[in-house]
Amino acid sequence: LAYQWGEPQRGDIVVFRDPREEEVEESIPEAVIRSVLEAVGIRTRGHEDLIKRVIGLPGETIEVTNNQIVVDGTPLEEPYLPEVFMPDEPAITVADDEVFVMGDNRDASFDSRRFGPIPLEDLIGKAFVTIWPISHIGGL
């Protein structure tokens, strides 16, 4: 529900459909049954969802240069990240209906640097709590 009434913000941790997965065609009754079973935890969606941090917002230009993310010419401060190595990436302008996402494990993250920006309509929700492992329970 997070994005039914608002737009994603830079730094949000979002869940979205894996862009490598094909969209499944289903009838309205099938979709209703699937939704109910998913809501009560009996069934999963049947494919993987991804979770990443929003780095670039609609209309912004993102690039990686000298191990630094640059948004519209300004280096992005990310105090939540451990030390990472990022190879240079050419500039990309995010479309008006997309966001650019990156994983916090930048050295090994499969993210918008590989599959491109994510359409806003593919966002499932916003992550707000860590529940596993139990030693890490808490808000994001």
Salt bridges, closest charged atoms under 4 A:
ASP12 OD1 - LYS126 NZ 3.58
ASP18 OD2 - ARG20 NH2 2.63
GLU26 OE2 - ARG34 NH2 2.61
GLU38 OE2 - ARG34 NH1 3.20
ASP49 OD1 - ARG45 NE 3.30
GLU60 OE2 - ARG10 NH2 2.72
GLU78 OE2 - ARG106 NH2 2.78
GLU89 OE2 - ARG114 NH2 3.08
ASP104 OD2 - ARG53 NH2 2.73
ASP104 OD1 - ARG106 NH2 3.98
ASP111 OD2 - ARG113 NH2 2.83
